[in-house]
């Protein structure tokens, strides 16, 4: 009976050693895979941390430059963002605004120039002498009748 117990003990010991070896092997494999996964995720997180600010900053920088150009009344520049997100929609709206401002600026400027030349023509054709002054009492224009009255030329007065 003593021999049978030792034999059962030996069988149990061999089974324990075998299971321990398998568990050690699985633990080593799990450690390897976890190390690989953690490394990949760490690299991805590091890449995200490095690149994320530029993903946000680049469109904001482009829009800021566009705003500066508008402030300088340069309406011909466009913000080009090839994106389908909110920044892309904002850039498209911004470009539409620039186009409308450009149209408005040119239409008003042309209209003002036309009106100015029309008024100058009317003033120069009048028989009465006309002298235009600004709020500081500085001479802005002299028509030809005023030139004859005073014996001066507009270019000399200006």
N, CA, C and O of each residue as an XYZ file, in Angstrom:
632
protein
N       0.820     -1.158      0.000
C       0.000      0.000      0.000
C       0.890      1.257      0.000
O       0.596      2.277     -0.623
N       1.959      1.114      0.717
C       2.906      2.205      0.777
C       3.474      2.487     -0.617
O       3.650      3.648     -0.987
N       3.757      1.449     -1.382
C       4.277      1.591     -2.732
C       3.231      2.231     -3.640
O       3.582      3.063     -4.477
N       1.980      1.871     -3.502
C       0.903      2.414     -4.327
C       0.737      3.907     -4.048
O       0.501      4.692     -4.966
N       0.861      4.299     -2.771
C       0.727      5.716     -2.405
C       1.876      6.510     -3.016
O       1.678      7.600     -3.554
N       3.105      5.937     -2.923
C       4.264      6.631     -3.533
C       4.102      6.721     -5.048
O       4.497      7.712     -5.663
N       3.524      5.692     -5.641
C       3.322      5.710     -7.080
C       2.298      6.784     -7.458
O       2.498      7.509     -8.432
N       1.208      6.892     -6.701
C       0.189      7.927     -6.941
C       0.812      9.305     -6.728
O       0.546     10.242     -7.480
N       1.645      9.413     -5.692
C       2.337     10.678     -5.401
C       3.253     11.058     -6.561
O       3.304     12.222     -6.957
N       3.976     10.080     -7.106
C       4.851     10.350     -8.261
C       4.047     10.787     -9.486
O       4.435     11.722    -10.186
N       2.937     10.115     -9.738
C       2.078     10.478    -10.870
C       1.551     11.904    -10.685
O       1.547     12.698    -11.627
N       1.107     12.223     -9.465
C       0.614     13.581     -9.174
C       1.725     14.616     -9.354
O       1.498     15.697     -9.897
N       2.913     14.273     -8.896
C       4.042     15.193     -9.002
C       4.393     15.439    -10.474
O       4.672     16.572    -10.867
N       4.378     14.384    -11.276
C       4.665     14.516    -12.714
C       3.576     15.366    -13.372
O       3.881     16.217    -14.207
N       2.321     15.148    -13.009
C       1.213     15.931    -13.562
C       1.349     17.401    -13.167
O       1.118     18.295    -13.981
N       1.724     17.639    -11.916
C       1.901     19.025    -11.446
C       3.040     19.695    -12.209
O       2.910     20.844    -12.630
N       4.142     18.997    -12.387
C       5.293     19.549    -13.118
C       4.898     19.841    -14.559
O       5.243     20.890    -15.103
N       4.171     18.911    -15.176
C       3.735     19.102    -16.568
C       2.797     20.313    -16.678
O       2.951     21.138    -17.578
N       1.847     20.416    -15.781
C       0.913     21.550    -15.801
C       1.642     22.860    -15.497
O       1.311     23.901    -16.063
N       2.611     22.811    -14.625
C       3.402     23.993    -14.293
C       4.193     24.467    -15.526
O       4.273     25.664    -15.801
N       4.777     23.501    -16.263
C       5.512     23.855    -17.484
C       4.594     24.488    -18.522
O       4.957     25.473    -19.164
N       3.393     23.912    -18.685
C       2.431     24.481    -19.638
C       1.977     25.870    -19.196
O       1.873     26.781    -20.018
N       1.709     26.033    -17.907
C       1.291     27.346    -17.396
C       2.412     28.369    -17.582
O       2.145     29.517    -17.937
N       3.647     27.971    -17.349
C       4.787     28.869    -17.553
C       4.906     29.262    -19.016
O       5.165     30.422    -19.336
N       4.714     28.281    -19.911
C       4.767     28.553    -21.342
C       3.668     29.547    -21.733
O       3.950     30.511    -22.445
N       2.422     29.337    -21.287
C       1.319     30.247    -21.595
C       1.562     31.630    -20.986
O       1.250     32.645    -21.608
N       2.108     31.670    -19.795
C       2.409     32.953    -19.153
C       3.476     33.711    -19.953
O       3.380     34.928    -20.109
N       4.471     33.012    -20.451
C       5.515     33.652    -21.257
C       4.922     34.185    -22.562
O       5.248     35.292    -22.992
N       4.049     33.389    -23.191
C       3.398     33.843    -24.415
C       2.518     35.067    -24.147
O       2.531     36.035    -24.908
N       1.760     35.008    -23.061
C       0.885     36.135    -22.704
C       1.711     37.388    -22.434
O       1.327     38.485    -22.841
N       2.833     37.232    -21.756
C       3.716     38.367    -21.472
C       4.261     38.948    -22.774
O       4.322     40.167    -22.936
N       4.657     38.072    -23.706
C       5.166     38.532    -24.998
C       4.097     39.314    -25.751
O       4.361     40.408    -26.249
N       2.893     38.756    -25.836
C       1.816     39.442    -26.545
C       1.424     40.760    -25.883
O       1.185     41.759    -26.561
N       1.362     40.751    -24.570
C       1.041     41.990    -23.858
C       2.118     43.050    -24.100
O       1.810     44.231    -24.261
N       3.372     42.622    -24.122
C       4.469     43.562    -24.389
C       4.341     44.138    -25.802
O       4.510     45.341    -26.000
N       4.045     43.286    -26.773
C       3.874     43.748    -28.154
C       2.700     44.721    -28.255
O       2.822     45.781    -28.869
N       1.567     44.365    -27.656
C       0.373     45.213    -27.715
C       0.609     46.546    -27.025
O       0.241     47.595    -27.553
N       1.222     46.511    -25.846
C       1.497     47.756    -25.115
C       2.463     48.633    -25.905
O       2.308     49.854    -25.926
N       3.445     48.037    -26.546
C       4.400     48.798    -27.360
C       3.705     49.469    -28.537
O       3.916     50.653    -28.802
N       2.880     48.710    -29.234
C       2.155     49.270    -30.386
C       1.223     50.390    -29.943
O       1.185     51.453    -30.564
N       0.474     50.155    -28.872
C      -0.444     51.183    -28.378
C       0.303     52.413    -27.875
O      -0.159     53.540    -28.052
N       1.461     52.195    -27.248
C       2.266     53.333    -26.786
C       2.766     54.155    -27.967
O       2.742     55.385    -27.921
N       3.218     53.485    -29.024
C       3.670     54.203    -30.215
C       2.515     54.960    -30.873
O       2.681     56.095    -31.318
N       1.357     54.328    -30.929
C       0.192     54.997    -31.506
C      -0.204     56.209    -30.660
O      -0.504     57.270    -31.207
N      -0.209     56.066    -29.348
C      -0.545     57.186    -28.467
C       0.479     58.307    -28.604
O       0.112     59.481    -28.646
N       1.752     57.954    -28.674
C       2.809     58.954    -28.825
C       2.649     59.695    -30.153
O       2.775     60.918    -30.204
N       2.373     58.953    -31.221
C       2.149     59.569    -32.527
C       0.936     60.496    -32.491
O       0.964     61.585    -33.066
N      -0.112     60.069    -31.824
C      -1.317     60.883    -31.692
C      -1.018     62.170    -30.935
O      -1.448     63.249    -31.343
N      -0.284     62.058    -29.837
C       0.057     63.237    -29.024
C       0.914     64.207    -29.824
O       0.746     65.421    -29.708
N       1.826     63.690    -30.628
C       2.701     64.554    -31.423
C       1.934     65.185    -32.590
O       2.110     66.374    -32.856
N       1.099     64.434    -33.283
C       0.440     64.919    -34.494
C      -0.878     65.636    -34.250
O      -1.285     66.448    -35.081
N      -1.550     65.374    -33.160
C      -2.868     65.959    -32.927
C      -2.839     67.482    -32.886
O      -3.702     68.112    -33.498
N      -1.887     68.102    -32.194
C      -1.886     69.574    -32.199
C      -1.752     70.167    -33.607
O      -2.378     71.185    -33.902
N      -0.960     69.556    -34.467
C      -0.819     70.100    -35.820
C      -2.087     69.875    -36.637
O      -2.396     70.668    -37.526
N      -2.820     68.810    -36.348
C      -4.082     68.557    -37.044
C      -5.070     69.682    -36.744
O      -5.832     70.094    -37.619
N      -5.055     70.172    -35.523
C      -5.935     71.268    -35.120
C      -5.327     72.617    -35.497
O      -6.037     73.503    -35.973
N      -4.033     72.780    -35.291
C      -3.390     74.083    -35.464
C      -3.282     74.505    -36.927
O      -3.408     75.693    -37.224
N      -3.054     73.575    -37.846
C      -2.861     73.944    -39.247
C      -4.088     74.644    -39.836
O      -3.930     75.697    -40.453
N      -5.303     74.109    -39.674
C      -6.459     74.830    -40.223
C      -6.698     76.172    -39.522
O      -7.101     77.147    -40.156
N      -6.449     76.211    -38.225
C      -6.631     77.474    -37.507
C      -5.621     78.499    -37.999
O      -5.949     79.674    -38.161
N      -4.390     78.051    -38.238
C      -3.352     78.947    -38.760
C      -3.751     79.465    -40.142
O      -3.587     80.650    -40.433
N      -4.274     78.583    -40.992
C      -4.689     78.993    -42.341
C      -5.839     80.000    -42.274
O      -5.847     80.982    -43.016
N      -6.801     79.760    -41.394
C      -7.918     80.699    -41.246
C      -7.446     82.039    -40.681
O      -7.945     83.092    -41.081
N      -6.496     82.004    -39.763
C      -5.944     83.236    -39.201
C      -5.263     84.057    -40.290
O      -5.425     85.275    -40.350
N      -4.496     83.382    -41.153
C      -3.842     84.088    -42.258
C      -4.892     84.699    -43.191
O      -4.718     85.817    -43.676
N      -5.964     83.975    -43.437
C      -7.043     84.500    -44.274
C      -7.692     85.730    -43.661
O      -8.005     86.686    -44.370
N      -7.894     85.711    -42.360
C      -8.475     86.862    -41.657
C      -7.542     88.062    -41.756
O      -7.997     89.190    -41.945
N      -6.230     87.823    -41.629
C      -5.263     88.913    -41.758
C      -5.314     89.512    -43.159
O      -5.207     90.727    -43.322
N      -5.479     88.661    -44.169
C      -5.564     89.164    -45.544
C      -6.826     90.000    -45.740
O      -6.793     91.020    -46.428
N      -7.926     89.580    -45.148
C      -9.161     90.361    -45.246
C      -8.983     91.697    -44.549
O      -9.427     92.727    -45.057
N      -8.335     91.691    -43.387
C      -8.090     92.948    -42.675
C      -7.249     93.897    -43.519
O      -7.396     95.115    -43.412
N      -6.374     93.356    -44.352
C      -5.545     94.167    -45.247
C      -6.270     94.455    -46.566
O      -5.661     94.974    -47.501
N      -7.555     94.126    -46.649
C      -8.398     94.327    -47.833
C      -7.885     93.574    -49.048
O      -8.059     94.021    -50.182
N      -7.257     92.437    -48.813
C      -6.838     91.559    -49.904
C      -7.857     90.424    -49.974
O      -7.719     89.404    -49.298
N      -8.870     90.618    -50.795
C      -9.971     89.660    -50.853
C      -9.749     88.555    -51.877
O     -10.632     87.721    -52.076
N      -8.606     88.531    -52.520
C      -8.373     87.535    -53.563
C      -7.798     86.230    -53.022
O      -7.805     85.222    -53.728
N      -7.302     86.225    -51.793
C      -6.734     84.994    -51.240
C      -7.861     84.060    -50.815
O      -8.955     84.498    -50.459
N      -7.569     82.780    -50.861
C      -8.543     81.767    -50.450
C      -7.882     80.809    -49.470
O      -6.678     80.561    -49.538
N      -8.680     80.280    -48.566
C      -8.204     79.287    -47.601
C      -8.502     77.915    -48.204
O      -9.663     77.565    -48.411
N      -7.469     77.151    -48.480
C      -7.631     75.837    -49.112
C      -7.385     74.734    -48.086
O      -6.242     74.430    -47.746
N      -8.450     74.153    -47.609
C      -8.380     73.003    -46.707
C      -9.155     71.870    -47.359
O     -10.374     71.955    -47.504
N      -8.476     70.835    -47.745
C      -9.141     69.691    -48.367
C      -9.610     68.736    -47.285
O      -9.065     67.646    -47.109
N     -10.617     69.165    -46.575
C     -11.158     68.366    -45.464
C     -12.672     68.358    -45.556
O     -13.284     69.276    -46.101
N     -13.260     67.307    -45.014
C     -14.704     67.185    -45.033
C     -15.308     67.418    -43.643
O     -16.499     67.182    -43.439
N     -14.498     67.876    -42.694
C     -14.988     68.088    -41.327
C     -15.419     69.544    -41.149
O     -15.610     70.271    -42.123
N     -15.568     69.953    -39.898
C     -16.014     71.311    -39.594
C     -15.038     72.355    -40.110
O     -15.456     73.429    -40.541
N     -13.729     72.054    -40.073
C     -12.747     73.005    -40.577
C     -12.919     73.217    -42.081
O     -12.780     74.338    -42.570
N     -13.215     72.160    -42.804
C     -13.444     72.280    -44.242
C     -14.672     73.129    -44.542
O     -14.647     73.964    -45.446
N     -15.751     72.915    -43.781
C     -16.961     73.715    -43.958
C     -16.694     75.170    -43.612
O     -17.168     76.075    -44.299
N     -15.934     75.393    -42.548
C     -15.587     76.759    -42.153
C     -14.753     77.439    -43.237
O     -14.982     78.607    -43.551
N     -13.795     76.723    -43.809
C     -12.961     77.290    -44.883
C     -13.815     77.628    -46.103
O     -13.625     78.679    -46.715
N     -14.756     76.750    -46.464
C     -15.639     77.026    -47.603
C     -16.493     78.265    -47.349
O     -16.658     79.106    -48.234
N     -17.028     78.372    -46.147
C     -17.836     79.539    -45.789
C     -16.982     80.802    -45.792
O     -17.419     81.864    -46.235
N     -15.771     80.669    -45.297
C     -14.833     81.788    -45.261
C     -14.523     82.251    -46.690
O     -14.498     83.453    -46.955
N     -14.292     81.324    -47.594
C     -14.004     81.669    -48.988
C     -15.202     82.344    -49.644
O     -15.036     83.275    -50.433
N     -16.403     81.883    -49.325
C     -17.614     82.517    -49.844
C     -17.708     83.954    -49.349
O     -18.057     84.860    -50.104
N     -17.393     84.152    -48.070
C     -17.410     85.500    -47.499
C     -16.387     86.391    -48.211
O     -16.678     87.548    -48.518
N     -15.190     85.853    -48.474
C     -14.167     86.634    -49.175
C     -14.639     87.025    -50.570
O     -14.419     88.156    -51.004
N     -15.283     86.104    -51.273
C     -15.796     86.403    -52.617
C     -16.832     87.520    -52.561
O     -16.809     88.439    -53.380
N     -17.741     87.434    -51.590
C     -18.789     88.459    -51.465
C     -18.173     89.815    -51.106
O     -18.594     90.843    -51.637
N     -17.185     89.824    -50.213
C     -16.518     91.081    -49.869
C     -15.793     91.655    -51.082
O     -15.801     92.867    -51.298
N     -15.170     90.787    -51.871
C     -14.470     91.237    -53.068
C     -15.461     91.852    -54.062
O     -15.209     92.919    -54.621
N     -16.585     91.170    -54.274
C     -17.618     91.701    -55.164
C     -18.130     93.045    -54.654
O     -18.281     93.991    -55.427
N     -18.395     93.126    -53.353
C     -18.912     94.349    -52.758
C     -17.909     95.484    -52.894
O     -18.268     96.604    -53.256
N     -16.647     95.184    -52.600
C     -15.590     96.200    -52.682
C     -15.465     96.723    -54.105
O     -15.395     97.932    -54.325
N     -15.439     95.809    -55.067
C     -15.276     96.244    -56.452
C     -16.520     96.951    -56.977
O     -16.403     97.928    -57.717
N     -17.695     96.484    -56.613
C     -18.902     97.146    -57.097
C     -19.015     98.539    -56.494
O     -19.367     99.484    -57.201
N     -18.723     98.690    -55.203
C     -18.792    100.011    -54.577
C     -17.712    100.935    -55.115
O     -17.967    102.115    -55.354
N     -16.520    100.413    -55.307
C     -15.432    101.229    -55.813
C     -15.744    101.727    -57.223
O     -15.529    102.901    -57.526
N     -16.235    100.867    -58.065
C     -16.590    101.273    -59.425
C     -17.716    102.296    -59.400
O     -17.705    103.266    -60.159
N     -18.681    102.074    -58.527
C     -19.810    102.996    -58.420
C     -19.340    104.353    -57.913
O     -19.771    105.389    -58.419
N     -18.466    104.354    -56.924
C     -17.941    105.606    -56.370
C     -17.126    106.354    -57.424
O     -17.258    107.570    -57.565
N     -16.281    105.628    -58.166
C     -15.479    106.269    -59.218
C     -16.380    106.877    -60.288
O     -16.136    107.989    -60.755
N     -17.410    106.151    -60.670
C     -18.337    106.662    -61.677
C     -19.025    107.926    -61.175
O     -19.099    108.924    -61.892
N     -19.526    107.883    -59.949
C     -20.211    109.046    -59.370
C     -19.261    110.229    -59.230
O     -19.655    111.372    -59.462
N     -18.008    109.963    -58.849
C     -17.023    111.034    -58.703
C     -16.774    111.705    -60.040
O     -16.776    112.933    -60.126
N     -16.559    110.914    -61.089
C     -16.308    111.503    -62.406
C     -17.541    112.245    -62.916
O     -17.404    113.264    -63.593
N     -18.712    111.769    -62.615
C     -19.955    112.437    -63.020
C     -20.098    113.780    -62.321
O     -20.434    114.781    -62.954
N     -19.844    113.805    -61.017
C     -19.934    115.050    -60.250
C     -18.872    116.043    -60.713
O     -19.144    117.237    -60.831
N     -17.660    115.549    -60.975
C     -16.592    116.429    -61.467
C     -16.986    117.050    -62.806
O     -16.753    118.236    -63.041
N     -17.572    116.258    -63.663
C     -18.008    116.773    -64.961
C     -19.078    117.845    -64.787
O     -19.038    118.877    -65.456
N     -20.027    117.607    -63.897
C     -21.095    118.589    -63.645
C     -20.507    119.873    -63.086
O     -20.858    120.970    -63.521
N     -19.592    119.726    -62.098
C     -18.997    120.906    -61.463
C     -18.174    121.707    -62.477
O     -18.238    122.937    -62.490
N     -17.401    121.018    -63.327
C     -16.573    121.712    -64.313
C     -17.401    122.393    -65.405
O     -16.920    123.359    -65.997
N     -18.600    121.947    -65.695
C     -19.446    122.540    -66.728
C     -20.273    123.723    -66.207
O     -20.876    124.451    -66.995
N     -20.302    123.912    -64.902
C     -21.090    125.018    -64.334
C     -20.400    126.350    -64.637
O     -19.173    126.447    -64.661
N     -21.233    127.375    -64.869
C     -20.715    128.707    -65.174
C     -20.275    129.451    -63.930
O     -19.502    130.405    -64.022
N     -20.744    129.042    -62.787
C     -20.369    129.686    -61.528
C     -19.089    129.060    -61.008
O     -18.827    127.874    -61.207
N     -18.297    129.890    -60.333
C     -17.067    129.371    -59.732
C     -17.381    128.547    -58.491
O     -18.116    128.991    -57.609
N     -16.834    127.375    -58.431
C     -17.096    126.484    -57.295
C     -15.760    126.040    -56.718
O     -14.856    125.602    -57.429
N     -15.675    126.171    -55.403
C     -14.497    125.715    -54.672
C     -15.004    124.720    -53.633
O     -15.878    125.051    -52.832
N     -14.463    123.513    -53.641
C     -14.858    122.485    -52.676
C     -13.900    122.469    -51.501
O     -12.684    122.442    -51.686
N     -14.449    122.484    -50.284
C     -13.652    122.460    -49.053
C     -14.036    121.246    -48.216
O     -15.167    120.764    -48.279
N     -13.075    120.760    -47.431
C     -13.395    119.688    -46.487
C     -13.696    120.288    -45.118
O     -13.738    121.510    -44.980
N     -13.904    119.462    -44.118
C     -14.265    119.944    -42.781
C     -13.156    120.752    -42.117
O     -13.417    121.487    -41.165
N     -11.925    120.627    -42.603
C     -10.793    121.393    -42.063
C     -10.554    122.674    -42.867
O      -9.538    123.348    -42.700
N     -11.497    122.986    -43.727
C     -11.419    124.172    -44.584
C     -10.242    124.096    -45.566
O      -9.701    125.124    -45.973
N      -9.855    122.886    -45.937
C      -8.818    122.692    -46.948
C      -9.497    122.545    -48.302
O     -10.569    121.949    -48.403
N      -8.871    123.090    -49.345
C      -9.451    123.061    -50.681
C      -9.321    121.657    -51.263
O      -8.240    121.069    -51.296
N     -10.457    121.145    -51.717
C     -10.477    119.821    -52.342
C     -10.476    119.919    -53.865
O      -9.813    119.134    -54.543
N     -11.222    120.890    -54.400
C     -11.259    121.050    -55.858
C     -11.616    122.493    -56.202
O     -12.140    123.246    -55.381
N     -11.314    122.840    -57.436
C     -11.541    124.162    -58.036
C     -12.111    123.890    -59.417
O     -11.502    123.140    -60.180
N     -13.251    124.465    -59.771
C     -13.701    124.234    -61.147
C     -13.092    125.292    -62.065
O     -12.443    126.223    -61.588
N     -13.296    125.159    -63.378
C     -12.646    126.059    -64.350
C     -13.148    127.488    -64.214
O     -12.381    128.424    -64.443
N     -14.410    127.687    -63.849
C     -14.935    129.047    -63.653
C     -14.226    129.712    -62.475
O     -13.925    130.905    -62.534
N     -13.955    128.962    -61.410
C     -13.245    129.508    -60.252
C     -11.798    129.830    -60.630
O     -11.223    130.795    -60.127
N     -11.219    129.029    -61.507
C      -9.857    129.317    -61.976
C      -9.812    130.663    -62.693
O      -8.881    131.442    -62.491
N     -10.819    130.942    -63.535
C     -10.870    132.218    -64.267
C     -11.129    133.383    -63.319
O     -10.549    134.457    -63.483
N     -11.999    133.178    -62.324
C     -12.313    134.248    -61.376
C     -11.092    134.681    -60.563
O     -10.840    135.872    -60.382
N     -10.342    133.689    -60.079
C      -9.200    133.977    -59.213
C      -7.881    134.087    -59.979
O      -6.872    134.513    -59.417
N      -7.885    133.714    -61.221
C      -6.661    133.759    -62.018
C      -5.638    132.728    -61.556
O      -4.433    132.924    -61.710
N      -6.121    131.641    -60.996
C      -5.241    130.568    -60.490
C      -5.599    129.260    -61.181
O      -6.697    129.102    -61.715
N      -4.676    128.350    -61.163
C      -4.924    127.003    -61.707
C      -5.166    126.036    -60.539
O      -4.576    126.183    -59.469
N      -6.037    125.052    -60.759
C      -6.378    124.085    -59.708
C      -5.134    123.342    -59.232
O      -4.978    123.107    -58.033
N      -4.240    122.965    -60.160
C      -3.046    122.218    -59.768
C      -2.131    123.037    -58.880
O      -1.439    122.481    -58.028
N      -2.115    124.393    -59.069
C      -1.293    125.257    -58.213
C      -1.882    125.368    -56.806
O      -1.143    125.430    -55.824
N      -3.167    125.390    -56.714
C      -3.847    125.498    -55.425
C      -3.739    124.200    -54.633
O      -3.514    124.216    -53.423
N      -3.900    123.091    -55.320
C      -3.883    121.801    -54.630
C      -2.511    121.527    -54.077
O      -2.291    120.486    -53.459
